[in-house]
């Protein structure tokens, strides 16, 4: 098999016609389009250092491929994107991109991504991002128009309630009520970033309600003093509230997403290993709450094992594809080496700009094609089975899980 066939139109498999569900992404920021490489690069890396964005990320494999992919969407080629020496003209491509109105560009990216639905984490950014209503209004002219539903971020709910609640009792009851009403308000799931704040080693021994209440009082006093929300990183309170969220989610089989694996420099990569969640998965009171392990890289093997062992555990490979570029194929191979194809979901984890909604879809389809063609050639799957597996991952698993 020609290893480069993934980038041609001669593939044995054609997955472009499958309308995918992006099970985890963020809506665009309400800001002018980037015109410099560093301005776009901030959305193509988890790094935040200005030197990294200006001098390093623009030379990453995925970023440079992305510029060519975006240029192709706009009909640019040859001298439009390269000078006489063959150097990539990033600013020229960005100048052409900036000619599109924000709504037109978002609609184009969604159309090219071929999406049936997007499930969007509304907890980040805290402000300055599009609403679900705005996004729906922009895509309503597409035929068919994709569904767009919100994912509620647990830590964001808690931070807001700390400022609004007079007591911990009031805060907890309001928190529980928000989750009970989540589906009625249009949400399809919850998400936790406890991996960023204190790690995934959620210990029942640390979830004493009285200790959580004391932590609340400290944070409440700070919120009252500053007049704004406080960033919650207290392990006692977060362990307690995440277990409350899982308890309420289990009552209605509401999916709960967990950030795992790599992220920006806030994350403790060691404690972002999803294997830490094993005691949660074995807690009989919580087993009706489906859990989606997001990103997972570099803990793809651990996540694949957990999805294979526990009926309520799923994983996606967002960030791994497309951020890990060609290595995204290896991540998918590791995920599917152990986890059933009914337990793996597609997502882009796009944020800030809609470009990665498209690029995530584009390259995830490419690496799935590459992996499945390899396995067909080696006799692990036939073409029909590979097509079904791709349909499961790109669409059916999310459709069934999020109801």
TORDREN-760540 format. One line per field, with one value per residue: residue in three letters; x, y, z negated of N, C-alpha, C in turn. Coordinates in pm, whole numbers. Example, Ala and Ser with C-alpha at 12.3 -4.5 7.8 and 13.67 -1.06 7.14 Angstrom:
2
type: c(ALA_SER)
n.x: c(1319_1285)
n.y: c(-569_-225)
n.z: c(-780_-708)
ca.x: c(1230_1367)
ca.y: c(-450_-106)
ca.z: c(-780_-714)
c.x: c(1320_1290)
c.y: c(-330_3)
c.z: c(-780_-787)
END
This chain:
403
type: c(UNK_UNK_UNK_UNK_UNK_UNK_UNK_UNK_UNK_UNK_UNK_UNK_UNK_UNK_UNK_UNK_UNK_UNK_UNK_UNK_UNK_UNK_UNK_UNK_UNK_UNK_UNK_UNK_UNK_UNK_UNK_UNK_UNK_UNK_UNK_UNK_UNK_UNK_UNK_UNK_UNK_UNK_UNK_UNK_UNK_UNK_UNK_UNK_UNK_UNK_UNK_UNK_UNK_UNK_UNK_UNK_UNK_UNK_UNK_UNK_UNK_UNK_UNK_UNK_UNK_UNK_UNK_UNK_UNK_UNK_UNK_UNK_UNK_UNK_UNK_UNK_UNK_UNK_UNK_UNK_UNK_UNK_UNK_UNK_UNK_UNK_UNK_UNK_UNK_UNK_UNK_UNK_UNK_UNK_UNK_UNK_UNK_UNK_UNK_UNK_UNK_UNK_UNK_UNK_UNK_UNK_UNK_UNK_UNK_UNK_UNK_UNK_UNK_UNK_UNK_UNK_UNK_UNK_UNK_UNK_UNK_UNK_UNK_UNK_UNK_UNK_UNK_UNK_UNK_UNK_UNK_UNK_UNK_UNK_UNK_UNK_UNK_UNK_UNK_UNK_UNK_UNK_UNK_UNK_UNK_UNK_UNK_UNK_UNK_UNK_UNK_UNK_UNK_UNK_UNK_UNK_UNK_UNK_UNK_UNK_UNK_UNK_UNK_UNK_UNK_UNK_UNK_UNK_UNK_UNK_UNK_UNK_UNK_UNK_UNK_UNK_UNK_UNK_UNK_UNK_UNK_UNK_UNK_UNK_UNK_UNK_UNK_UNK_UNK_UNK_UNK_UNK_UNK_UNK_UNK_UNK_UNK_UNK_UNK_UNK_UNK_UNK_UNK_UNK_UNK_UNK_UNK_UNK_UNK_UNK_UNK_UNK_UNK_UNK_UNK_UNK_UNK_UNK_UNK_UNK_UNK_UNK_UNK_UNK_UNK_UNK_UNK_UNK_UNK_UNK_UNK_UNK_UNK_UNK_UNK_UNK_UNK_UNK_UNK_UNK_UNK_UNK_UNK_UNK_UNK_UNK_UNK_UNK_UNK_UNK_UNK_UNK_UNK_UNK_UNK_UNK_UNK_UNK_UNK_UNK_UNK_UNK_UNK_UNK_UNK_UNK_UNK_UNK_UNK_UNK_UNK_UNK_UNK_UNK_UNK_UNK_UNK_UNK_UNK_UNK_UNK_UNK_UNK_UNK_UNK_UNK_UNK_UNK_UNK_UNK_UNK_UNK_UNK_UNK_UNK_UNK_UNK_UNK_UNK_UNK_UNK_UNK_UNK_UNK_UNK_UNK_UNK_UNK_UNK_UNK_UNK_UNK_UNK_UNK_UNK_UNK_UNK_UNK_UNK_UNK_UNK_UNK_UNK_UNK_UNK_UNK_UNK_UNK_UNK_UNK_UNK_UNK_UNK_UNK_UNK_UNK_UNK_UNK_UNK_UNK_UNK_UNK_UNK_UNK_UNK_UNK_UNK_UNK_UNK_UNK_UNK_UNK_UNK_UNK_UNK_UNK_UNK_UNK_UNK_UNK_UNK_UNK_UNK_UNK_UNK_UNK_UNK_UNK_UNK_UNK_UNK_UNK_UNK_UNK_UNK_UNK_UNK_UNK_UNK_UNK_UNK_UNK_UNK_UNK_UNK_UNK_UNK_UNK_UNK_UNK_UNK_UNK_UNK_UNK_UNK_UNK_UNK_UNK_UNK_UNK_UNK_UNK_UNK)
n.x: c(85_54_196_138_-112_-322_-333_-433_-676_-733_-807_-900_-1109_-1370_-1444_-1558_-1824_-1961_-2155_-2031_-2026_-1914_-1798_-1684_-1604_-1529_-1697_-1639_-1424_-1530_-1381_-1149_-1023_-716_-412_-144_111_157_-80_-272_-149_-180_-406_-337_-180_-108_56_147_339_480_709_708_471_524_771_803_572_462_629_565_457_178_68_179_87_-183_-211_-180_-398_-613_-569_-628_-905_-987_-926_-666_-341_-13_178_27_54_318_649_901_1108_993_903_662_391_255_125_3_-192_-344_-432_-610_-794_-894_-1065_-1311_-1629_-1698_-1915_-1956_-1717_-1721_-1949_-1858_-1645_-1784_-1947_-1754_-1646_-1840_-2054_-2289_-2362_-2258_-2112_-2072_-1842_-1929_-1804_-1563_-1434_-1471_-1589_-1661_-1695_-1882_-2236_-2450_-2688_-2619_-2440_-2610_-2784_-2615_-2554_-2794_-2870_-2743_-2776_-2813_-2873_-2645_-2699_-2650_-2535_-2503_-2239_-2209_-1984_-1849_-1683_-1707_-1979_-1978_-1804_-1950_-2175_-2068_-2032_-2296_-2434_-2551_-2481_-2316_-2494_-2699_-2557_-2480_-2733_-2836_-2648_-2694_-2953_-2918_-2789_-2987_-3169_-3039_-3064_-3317_-3261_-3125_-2869_-2634_-2459_-2205_-1892_-1570_-1283_-1112_-869_-693_-702_-651_-592_-667_-689_-919_-1034_-1242_-1205_-1133_-1360_-1529_-1821_-1834_-1573_-1560_-1751_-1622_-1412_-1561_-1653_-1420_-1355_-1585_-1569_-1350_-1452_-1655_-1501_-1347_-1537_-1588_-1582_-1409_-1124_-1150_-950_-926_-874_-1029_-1289_-1337_-1311_-1533_-1750_-1735_-1795_-2056_-2167_-2136_-2300_-2557_-2566_-2567_-2824_-2978_-2849_-2668_-2408_-2068_-1790_-1435_-1147_-843_-496_-271_-244_-265_0_-88_-175_-113_66_123_-77_-292_-350_-580_-609_-622_-888_-1005_-1113_-1351_-1492_-1551_-1727_-2032_-2255_-2226_-2217_-2403_-2357_-2240_-1902_-1678_-1358_-1154_-926_-670_-405_-70_-173_-309_-315_-382_-637_-770_-766_-930_-1175_-1226_-1271_-1474_-1821_-1939_-1753_-1595_-1386_-1229_-1029_-959_-759_-526_-558_-621_-372_-136_-53_78_126_-117_-243_-110_-197_-470_-456_-357_-570_-778_-671_-733_-974_-1320_-1471_-1707_-1676_-1527_-1498_-1543_-1389_-1298_-1195_-1173_-1106_-1165_-1116_-1292_-1151_-1019_-1230_-1298_-1043_-986_-1186_-1120_-856_-886_-1050_-872_-662_-804_-877_-623_-534_-734_-712_-460_-509_-700_-542_-378_-548_-704_-949_-1236_-1345_-1611_-1644_-1459_-1571_-1805_-1693_-1574_-1805_-1927_-1742_-1723_-1986_-2216_-2165_-2152_-2407_-2572_-2480_-2513_-2778)
n.y: c(-121_219_454_721_748_853_1122_1158_1115_851_669_362_372_608_858_1100_1159_1113_1260_1419_1421_1662_1616_1768_2095_2450_2762_3042_3326_3663_3860_4056_3911_3719_3858_3824_3572_3484_3557_3380_3147_3111_2964_2718_2578_2471_2628_2948_3142_3438_3427_3162_3156_3344_3270_2994_2809_2874_2724_2465_2135_2086_2348_2461_2288_2340_2605_2571_2405_2577_2775_2633_2596_2854_2881_2946_2912_2801_3082_3236_3147_3080_3213_3296_3140_2930_2966_2968_3185_3312_3540_3642_3452_3480_3740_3715_3547_3722_3878_3767_3794_3741_3566_3448_3311_3129_2979_2870_2708_2522_2407_2289_2110_1919_1857_1710_1786_1998_1995_2214_2345_2568_2691_2811_3060_3269_3510_3703_3523_3356_3301_3010_3061_3263_3124_2927_3088_3176_2943_2856_2870_2668_2352_2030_2215_2212_2074_2250_2227_2293_2226_2205_2356_2229_2352_2621_2668_2634_2841_3068_3034_3059_3333_3410_3282_3264_3081_2761_2548_2659_2705_2444_2320_2480_2420_2145_2165_2299_2103_1907_2033_2057_1928_2018_2282_2278_2172_1905_1767_1754_1904_1862_2035_1954_1830_2029_2196_2059_1798_1458_1274_1207_1184_1003_1020_1280_1422_1523_1678_1880_1982_2072_2272_2454_2532_2658_2883_3032_3097_3231_3457_3580_3630_3811_4019_4097_4141_3991_3681_3393_3196_2857_2630_2463_2154_1998_2111_2091_1814_1725_1858_1771_1501_1531_1632_1408_1230_1348_1349_1077_1004_1079_980_1150_1255_1305_1491_1470_1662_1525_1429_1615_1975_2330_2518_2522_2273_1982_1745_1486_1422_1433_1197_966_724_768_799_557_452_602_499_251_290_204_365_564_468_492_728_833_864_1067_1061_1315_1413_1288_1223_1223_979_779_498_424_540_399_142_181_246_6_-159_-64_-17_236_417_626_751_1029_1153_1414_1708_1539_1462_1730_1828_1688_1634_1438_1234_1189_972_754_784_730_466_349_404_251_5_-136_-38_-81_-6_115_277_501_843_1117_1441_1789_1985_2252_2601_2952_3029_2925_2763_2526_2361_2282_2186_1987_1800_1742_1629_1426_1250_1184_1053_841_707_635_462_261_164_51_-153_-303_-393_-563_-755_-728_-602_-592_-401_-323_-348_-159_75_83_108_362_516_474_606_869_956_789_693_923_1021_829_830_1095_1125)
n.z: c(0_79_-127_-115_-19_-155_-108_141_405_436_247_90_-86_-129_-331_-334_-299_-530_-769_-1035_-1399_-1609_-1908_-2103_-2126_-2094_-2057_-1826_-1908_-1957_-1779_-1574_-1265_-1258_-1133_-1133_-1162_-1428_-1548_-1449_-1521_-1797_-1830_-1753_-1921_-2255_-2396_-2540_-2545_-2417_-2247_-2163_-2014_-1813_-1698_-1688_-1683_-1424_-1266_-1308_-1220_-1183_-1174_-941_-745_-780_-693_-418_-370_-435_-248_-16_-43_5_267_334_474_583_665_502_247_205_231_483_402_284_27_-231_-228_-471_-577_-348_-292_-523_-490_-277_-400_-591_-446_-451_-605_-953_-1011_-760_-724_-936_-867_-625_-713_-871_-679_-505_-684_-708_-909_-1129_-1380_-1653_-1970_-2220_-2448_-2680_-2884_-2842_-2631_-2926_-2870_-2573_-2367_-2104_-2129_-2155_-2026_-1844_-1677_-1572_-1426_-1226_-1081_-982_-718_-588_-423_-497_-803_-1074_-1404_-1710_-2030_-2382_-2618_-2961_-3184_-3474_-3672_-3605_-3655_-3933_-4016_-3942_-4105_-4360_-4387_-4388_-4590_-4927_-5116_-5170_-5158_-5003_-4767_-4688_-4648_-4442_-4246_-4206_-4104_-3862_-3712_-3708_-3546_-3308_-3051_-2979_-2935_-2702_-2701_-2644_-2796_-3057_-3161_-3306_-3427_-3623_-3613_-3539_-3762_-4011_-3962_-3855_-4053_-4225_-4541_-4750_-5026_-5060_-5030_-5220_-5328_-5518_-5520_-5257_-5273_-5443_-5276_-5078_-5223_-5256_-4990_-4920_-5079_-4962_-4704_-4768_-4865_-4643_-4452_-4228_-4037_-4171_-4094_-4125_-4281_-4488_-4628_-4806_-4788_-4509_-4457_-4602_-4473_-4209_-4240_-4331_-4095_-3925_-4060_-4029_-3750_-3698_-3769_-3556_-3342_-3213_-3006_-3112_-3051_-3082_-3098_-3002_-2997_-2779_-2783_-2832_-3001_-3261_-3339_-3537_-3413_-3493_-3681_-3518_-3405_-3289_-3421_-3689_-3743_-3782_-4035_-4044_-3828_-3923_-4124_-4229_-4261_-4079_-3825_-3621_-3501_-3207_-3102_-2929_-2817_-2737_-2481_-2591_-2499_-2625_-2709_-2570_-2560_-2822_-2841_-2639_-2746_-2975_-2853_-2732_-2947_-3116_-3106_-3092_-3006_-2771_-2502_-2336_-2060_-2033_-1991_-1979_-1716_-1523_-1627_-1685_-1442_-1181_-1356_-1474_-1361_-1474_-1735_-1707_-1622_-1857_-2029_-1916_-1926_-2154_-2268_-2191_-1871_-1915_-2129_-2094_-2014_-1784_-1787_-1766_-1938_-1875_-1921_-1966_-1687_-1391_-1222_-1302_-1352_-1097_-1007_-1195_-1136_-869_-887_-1074_-939_-737_-880_-994_-761_-669_-876_-870_-608_-622_-807_-670_-461_-603_-687_-916_-916_-698_-410_-448_-728_-813_-716_-869_-1125_-1103_-1066_-1314_-1487_-1387_-1395_-1494_-1756_-1920_-1871_-1988_-2253_-2356_-2320)
ca.x: c(0_126_172_93_-241_-416_-339_-476_-817_-737_-825_-997_-1223_-1403_-1521_-1595_-1969_-2020_-2178_-1973_-2064_-1799_-1851_-1624_-1537_-1566_-1738_-1536_-1417_-1584_-1268_-1107_-945_-571_-343_-6_125_142_-220_-342_-76_-226_-514_-279_-89_-147_152_102_453_486_817_663_370_580_892_814_451_445_714_520_407_35_38_216_-8_-311_-210_-205_-537_-702_-550_-700_-1047_-1011_-889_-531_-241_109_238_-59_93_463_728_980_1199_914_870_520_352_148_48_-78_-309_-427_-496_-726_-891_-953_-1166_-1441_-1698_-1684_-2022_-1934_-1605_-1770_-2038_-1776_-1572_-1880_-1988_-1644_-1623_-1949_-2094_-2431_-2385_-2144_-2139_-1977_-1811_-1959_-1733_-1443_-1389_-1573_-1658_-1603_-1719_-2015_-2340_-2509_-2792_-2555_-2387_-2723_-2835_-2521_-2552_-2930_-2888_-2684_-2874_-2887_-2804_-2608_-2745_-2546_-2581_-2402_-2185_-2193_-1859_-1875_-1610_-1764_-2104_-1943_-1748_-2060_-2264_-2003_-2060_-2440_-2497_-2524_-2429_-2278_-2618_-2765_-2472_-2490_-2867_-2847_-2563_-2768_-3069_-2871_-2763_-3116_-3240_-2946_-3121_-3428_-3206_-3057_-2736_-2630_-2363_-2122_-1748_-1486_-1140_-1044_-730_-615_-704_-583_-561_-774_-686_-1033_-1035_-1360_-1162_-1118_-1484_-1613_-1904_-1800_-1450_-1596_-1821_-1521_-1344_-1655_-1657_-1297_-1368_-1696_-1517_-1264_-1539_-1722_-1400_-1301_-1651_-1591_-1568_-1275_-1085_-1151_-849_-921_-899_-1139_-1415_-1355_-1340_-1672_-1849_-1733_-1871_-2197_-2206_-2149_-2418_-2675_-2562_-2603_-2970_-3041_-2757_-2615_-2264_-1975_-1659_-1321_-1018_-733_-378_-202_-318_-171_100_-153_-207_-12_52_126_-208_-395_-362_-716_-608_-659_-1034_-1051_-1207_-1480_-1563_-1590_-1824_-2160_-2354_-2198_-2191_-2496_-2312_-2138_-1785_-1599_-1221_-1118_-788_-602_-262_-7_-225_-405_-325_-458_-777_-823_-789_-1045_-1294_-1249_-1301_-1590_-1925_-1981_-1637_-1567_-1276_-1212_-889_-944_-624_-429_-579_-505_-257_-16_-25_80_123_-254_-274_-60_-285_-593_-423_-348_-705_-859_-604_-796_-1112_-1411_-1499_-1829_-1644_-1437_-1575_-1469_-1400_-1189_-1152_-1145_-1142_-1119_-1146_-1357_-1063_-986_-1349_-1279_-918_-999_-1265_-1042_-741_-930_-1094_-753_-588_-888_-861_-489_-529_-821_-653_-350_-565_-761_-432_-320_-649_-773_-1085_-1266_-1385_-1741_-1622_-1388_-1669_-1892_-1615_-1563_-1938_-1943_-1654_-1752_-2123_-2317_-2136_-2195_-2554_-2633_-2438_-2570_-2924)
ca.y: c(0_345_521_858_748_932_1259_1156_1079_711_587_253_422_750_890_1242_1176_1090_1383_1389_1496_1712_1600_1865_2210_2580_2855_3143_3452_3778_3953_4065_3796_3738_3894_3783_3429_3459_3574_3253_3037_3092_2865_2594_2527_2494_2722_3085_3233_3515_3379_3036_3186_3422_3215_2848_2742_2883_2625_2331_2059_2106_2485_2486_2215_2408_2723_2522_2357_2693_2839_2554_2627_2986_2878_2998_2811_2850_3206_3297_3101_3061_3306_3230_3043_2823_2996_2982_3324_3298_3664_3658_3366_3540_3860_3667_3496_3838_3940_3706_3831_3633_3469_3376_3219_3021_2895_2796_2605_2419_2337_2206_2004_1823_1821_1698_1853_2042_2007_2320_2379_2709_2743_2884_3160_3319_3617_3736_3420_3347_3221_2905_3123_3331_3023_2866_3183_3183_2821_2814_2865_2546_2247_2056_2295_2126_2106_2302_2214_2333_2143_2292_2329_2215_2453_2752_2677_2651_2975_3165_3016_3110_3477_3435_3208_3314_2972_2642_2474_2722_2683_2304_2293_2546_2342_2023_2200_2331_1977_1842_2104_2080_1889_2107_2410_2259_2113_1760_1704_1833_1888_1905_2060_1932_1792_2153_2265_1984_1662_1360_1181_1246_1090_1013_1060_1426_1483_1555_1795_1987_2045_2147_2393_2549_2587_2751_3007_3108_3149_3327_3581_3642_3682_3930_4124_4143_4177_3913_3538_3345_3072_2752_2525_2392_2013_1948_2156_2039_1670_1709_1908_1684_1381_1572_1640_1272_1172_1401_1304_936_992_1101_927_1266_1237_1397_1493_1508_1690_1438_1443_1742_2099_2441_2497_2508_2135_1891_1637_1357_1398_1436_1060_919_606_812_797_419_434_662_408_132_331_157_473_661_398_530_854_808_951_1079_1106_1403_1437_1166_1220_1100_863_712_357_414_571_288_34_213_235_-136_-231_-12_9_377_501_650_845_1089_1181_1556_1763_1448_1492_1740_1899_1604_1625_1303_1141_1160_837_660_796_659_323_307_408_143_-123_-203_8_-112_110_177_354_611_953_1223_1581_1875_2077_2384_2716_3084_3046_2803_2692_2391_2279_2222_2111_1866_1706_1703_1542_1305_1159_1136_953_722_638_576_349_152_104_-34_-273_-383_-459_-667_-855_-708_-559_-577_-264_-296_-328_-33_182_87_162_506_574_474_704_1004_1001_711_682_1047_1034_742_867_1223_1115)
ca.z: c(0_84_-254_-94_48_-234_-59_280_424_478_129_91_-162_-117_-450_-328_-294_-663_-846_-1166_-1518_-1685_-2043_-2196_-2064_-2149_-1953_-1800_-1980_-1885_-1762_-1434_-1218_-1269_-1009_-1149_-1192_-1571_-1583_-1422_-1586_-1935_-1828_-1701_-2021_-2394_-2454_-2545_-2548_-2291_-2158_-2103_-1913_-1702_-1637_-1687_-1636_-1278_-1199_-1343_-1105_-1163_-1137_-802_-662_-794_-605_-281_-363_-433_-118_84_-58_64_407_354_510_648_618_400_113_197_311_587_339_225_-112_-257_-252_-568_-587_-227_-311_-628_-434_-201_-499_-660_-360_-482_-727_-1053_-993_-635_-743_-1024_-787_-528_-784_-909_-556_-459_-783_-694_-1045_-1164_-1509_-1734_-2113_-2250_-2587_-2696_-3001_-2802_-2727_-3018_-2798_-2443_-2268_-2046_-2194_-2072_-1943_-1731_-1585_-1503_-1329_-1114_-999_-949_-573_-535_-400_-621_-905_-1186_-1539_-1799_-2168_-2481_-2726_-3078_-3255_-3618_-3751_-3573_-3730_-4074_-4037_-3936_-4220_-4480_-4395_-4398_-4701_-5062_-5199_-5094_-5133_-4888_-4650_-4645_-4596_-4311_-4156_-4172_-4024_-3727_-3642_-3685_-3439_-3198_-2921_-2949_-2891_-2574_-2716_-2620_-2885_-3147_-3143_-3419_-3405_-3750_-3581_-3541_-3891_-4119_-3919_-3843_-4167_-4308_-4653_-4837_-5161_-5063_-4987_-5335_-5301_-5612_-5472_-5136_-5317_-5492_-5158_-5017_-5300_-5226_-4855_-4921_-5137_-4861_-4599_-4820_-4879_-4511_-4370_-4104_-4061_-4208_-4028_-4226_-4266_-4616_-4600_-4888_-4731_-4374_-4466_-4648_-4377_-4091_-4277_-4328_-3954_-3875_-4124_-3962_-3611_-3695_-3783_-3425_-3241_-3142_-2989_-3177_-2988_-3165_-3035_-3043_-2912_-2762_-2777_-2846_-3106_-3392_-3372_-3591_-3318_-3564_-3743_-3415_-3355_-3319_-3508_-3824_-3758_-3796_-4148_-4007_-3738_-3999_-4224_-4175_-4265_-3972_-3700_-3516_-3441_-3105_-3112_-2806_-2841_-2626_-2439_-2636_-2465_-2577_-2782_-2484_-2595_-2946_-2810_-2561_-2843_-3058_-2769_-2706_-3071_-3188_-3004_-3087_-2973_-2630_-2483_-2205_-2027_-2002_-2011_-1918_-1575_-1434_-1680_-1680_-1299_-1126_-1469_-1512_-1318_-1575_-1851_-1677_-1625_-1997_-2087_-1862_-1948_-2267_-2285_-2080_-1786_-1966_-2250_-2054_-1956_-1714_-1830_-1718_-2042_-1819_-2004_-1922_-1545_-1342_-1128_-1346_-1333_-964_-996_-1274_-1058_-751_-915_-1142_-834_-668_-958_-1002_-633_-667_-970_-827_-488_-669_-872_-564_-392_-688_-715_-1043_-884_-556_-381_-510_-871_-831_-693_-986_-1236_-1081_-1091_-1459_-1550_-1340_-1416_-1566_-1900_-1986_-1858_-2089_-2389_-2399_-2301)
c.x: c(87_94_123_-46_-347_-433_-379_-625_-833_-755_-926_-1124_-1245_-1496_-1576_-1746_-2037_-2034_-2139_-2040_-1937_-1841_-1786_-1551_-1582_-1605_-1635_-1539_-1473_-1473_-1225_-1022_-796_-509_-195_0_100_-3_-303_-279_-126_-337_-465_-179_-151_-52_96_214_465_593_777_566_430_688_889_690_431_534_677_454_260_4_66_124_-144_-319_-239_-348_-635_-690_-629_-850_-1081_-971_-752_-437_-118_164_152_-12_242_534_814_1076_1125_879_720_487_230_60_-41_-205_-403_-497_-621_-835_-965_-1057_-1306_-1500_-1696_-1790_-2003_-1822_-1647_-1858_-1961_-1702_-1664_-1922_-1879_-1616_-1726_-1991_-2245_-2462_-2252_-2192_-2031_-1964_-1827_-1889_-1608_-1462_-1505_-1653_-1591_-1623_-1861_-2109_-2386_-2610_-2731_-2504_-2499_-2779_-2746_-2532_-2691_-2954_-2822_-2792_-2804_-2805_-2769_-2675_-2626_-2602_-2467_-2362_-2159_-2067_-1881_-1809_-1662_-1896_-2075_-1893_-1857_-2149_-2201_-2032_-2208_-2502_-2456_-2461_-2391_-2401_-2688_-2688_-2487_-2627_-2886_-2766_-2636_-2885_-3031_-2848_-2894_-3189_-3158_-3008_-3236_-3385_-3124_-2918_-2743_-2531_-2292_-1976_-1677_-1343_-1065_-899_-640_-599_-630_-558_-681_-777_-794_-1050_-1161_-1325_-1151_-1250_-1581_-1691_-1869_-1672_-1476_-1665_-1724_-1445_-1432_-1653_-1536_-1310_-1479_-1650_-1430_-1348_-1610_-1626_-1363_-1416_-1659_-1575_-1424_-1248_-1071_-1047_-834_-962_-1017_-1274_-1440_-1383_-1486_-1770_-1851_-1809_-2021_-2248_-2227_-2272_-2546_-2682_-2606_-2755_-3041_-2954_-2705_-2464_-2182_-1839_-1552_-1203_-916_-615_-332_-298_-219_-86_41_-166_-86_-24_49_-13_-324_-411_-501_-721_-643_-810_-1090_-1143_-1345_-1561_-1613_-1689_-1965_-2265_-2340_-2195_-2291_-2465_-2207_-2025_-1709_-1463_-1176_-967_-698_-451_-178_-57_-331_-423_-406_-607_-843_-854_-915_-1175_-1327_-1301_-1433_-1697_-1962_-1870_-1613_-1443_-1287_-1063_-872_-808_-519_-437_-671_-376_-127_20_-26_77_-16_-297_-227_-149_-415_-569_-417_-487_-786_-793_-671_-942_-1197_-1440_-1631_-1804_-1555_-1517_-1484_-1493_-1281_-1121_-1110_-1184_-1095_-1152_-1209_-1269_-1039_-1110_-1339_-1156_-921_-1076_-1185_-936_-779_-981_-973_-681_-671_-876_-727_-482_-612_-770_-539_-405_-637_-653_-372_-424_-722_-919_-1109_-1321_-1519_-1726_-1553_-1483_-1762_-1819_-1601_-1695_-1965_-1869_-1696_-1892_-2203_-2291_-2182_-2347_-2622_-2603_-2507_-2721_-2977)
c.y: c(124_426_664_864_830_1074_1266_1122_934_619_475_297_569_783_1033_1262_1157_1223_1357_1470_1532_1716_1692_1974_2335_2670_2968_3259_3564_3882_3954_3945_3822_3767_3858_3637_3401_3471_3451_3139_3010_2988_2728_2532_2549_2590_2863_3187_3306_3466_3249_3065_3255_3347_3063_2778_2757_2787_2482_2266_2088_2247_2509_2410_2286_2530_2681_2471_2472_2767_2766_2581_2759_2993_2935_2884_2879_2976_3278_3262_3078_3166_3227_3127_2928_2846_3023_3126_3327_3422_3686_3573_3427_3667_3822_3617_3612_3909_3883_3768_3712_3525_3385_3273_3101_2925_2811_2682_2489_2338_2243_2090_1893_1769_1813_1773_1894_2051_2097_2345_2529_2769_2820_2932_3208_3432_3637_3631_3424_3269_3111_2965_3194_3231_2958_2959_3190_3061_2780_2804_2742_2440_2112_2141_2203_2170_2158_2300_2248_2218_2238_2255_2337_2327_2594_2772_2706_2792_3082_3156_3065_3259_3503_3379_3263_3208_2855_2557_2528_2697_2540_2273_2357_2471_2216_2055_2234_2203_1904_1904_2117_2045_1980_2243_2398_2201_1962_1691_1806_1813_1934_1928_2045_1889_1914_2208_2190_1839_1569_1258_1221_1141_1108_1057_1211_1497_1504_1683_1910_2058_2126_2277_2498_2613_2689_2885_3095_3174_3252_3462_3655_3703_3809_4049_4184_4187_4104_3766_3504_3214_2963_2647_2444_2246_1959_1984_2095_1889_1648_1745_1824_1554_1412_1575_1500_1203_1218_1355_1159_917_1007_1055_1039_1251_1346_1383_1534_1542_1592_1464_1587_1858_2213_2421_2494_2363_2063_1764_1500_1324_1411_1299_1007_794_642_801_656_398_494_563_283_164_300_268_569_597_428_666_822_909_948_1136_1184_1404_1316_1163_1282_973_789_566_338_438_457_168_60_201_90_-210_-190_31_155_470_504_740_912_1116_1325_1606_1671_1460_1616_1791_1819_1572_1479_1198_1112_1021_733_665_719_508_271_304_286_7_-204_-165_-36_13_177_265_476_715_1050_1358_1658_1953_2212_2492_2844_3117_2917_2717_2547_2303_2207_2134_1982_1759_1652_1600_1419_1203_1100_1027_828_640_566_451_233_87_10_-163_-363_-462_-574_-772_-841_-670_-578_-436_-228_-268_-195_85_195_146_313_577_580_592_846_1050_920_702_806_1061_950_789_992_1231_1235)
c.z: c(0_-41_-236_-32_-26_-179_88_286_464_359_154_22_-132_-234_-447_-333_-430_-735_-991_-1277_-1593_-1832_-2146_-2119_-2137_-2032_-1938_-1900_-1893_-1871_-1617_-1393_-1230_-1134_-1013_-1192_-1339_-1615_-1558_-1500_-1728_-1944_-1782_-1798_-2159_-2464_-2451_-2542_-2414_-2195_-2089_-1989_-1791_-1627_-1618_-1630_-1485_-1199_-1238_-1222_-1078_-1117_-989_-707_-664_-702_-461_-266_-355_-300_-10_78_11_211_436_388_568_584_516_260_97_281_410_531_273_79_-128_-295_-344_-572_-465_-237_-415_-579_-354_-296_-566_-575_-387_-607_-822_-1035_-868_-651_-831_-943_-687_-596_-826_-787_-508_-555_-771_-831_-1058_-1292_-1570_-1878_-2172_-2400_-2604_-2818_-2968_-2658_-2815_-2953_-2663_-2336_-2215_-2137_-2100_-1976_-1822_-1629_-1505_-1395_-1206_-1023_-949_-798_-510_-521_-390_-718_-1022_-1316_-1619_-1941_-2264_-2571_-2843_-3154_-3406_-3697_-3725_-3650_-3876_-4100_-4034_-4059_-4350_-4496_-4425_-4525_-4836_-5151_-5111_-5064_-5009_-4759_-4598_-4585_-4459_-4206_-4110_-4078_-3881_-3648_-3613_-3566_-3312_-3062_-2881_-2899_-2762_-2582_-2693_-2711_-2972_-3112_-3269_-3372_-3537_-3728_-3583_-3682_-4001_-4083_-3923_-3956_-4267_-4418_-4737_-4979_-5173_-5035_-5103_-5307_-5394_-5569_-5345_-5171_-5368_-5377_-5087_-5089_-5271_-5089_-4845_-4975_-5036_-4748_-4644_-4828_-4744_-4421_-4239_-4138_-4102_-4134_-4134_-4192_-4394_-4596_-4680_-4827_-4593_-4374_-4504_-4538_-4250_-4119_-4284_-4184_-3896_-3934_-4054_-3816_-3600_-3700_-3649_-3309_-3150_-3128_-3058_-3109_-3090_-3076_-3090_-2949_-2895_-2751_-2789_-2972_-3246_-3435_-3433_-3509_-3385_-3619_-3644_-3349_-3389_-3406_-3652_-3849_-3781_-3916_-4121_-3924_-3811_-4111_-4171_-4171_-4147_-3834_-3589_-3455_-3336_-3117_-2980_-2843_-2719_-2605_-2463_-2608_-2576_-2644_-2701_-2526_-2723_-2921_-2733_-2651_-2924_-2978_-2739_-2828_-3135_-3087_-2988_-3042_-2823_-2621_-2348_-2182_-1982_-2053_-1951_-1767_-1572_-1497_-1671_-1535_-1253_-1237_-1519_-1470_-1417_-1699_-1828_-1675_-1768_-2061_-2044_-1877_-2058_-2281_-2166_-1997_-1825_-2088_-2221_-1978_-1881_-1782_-1779_-1830_-1985_-1919_-1938_-1779_-1495_-1253_-1170_-1351_-1199_-959_-1078_-1200_-939_-786_-996_-1040_-760_-748_-981_-874_-628_-755_-917_-698_-525_-726_-771_-491_-470_-732_-847_-1024_-735_-535_-445_-659_-899_-814_-813_-1106_-1224_-1109_-1241_-1522_-1513_-1378_-1516_-1716_-1976_-1981_-1966_-2231_-2438_-2375_-2222)
END
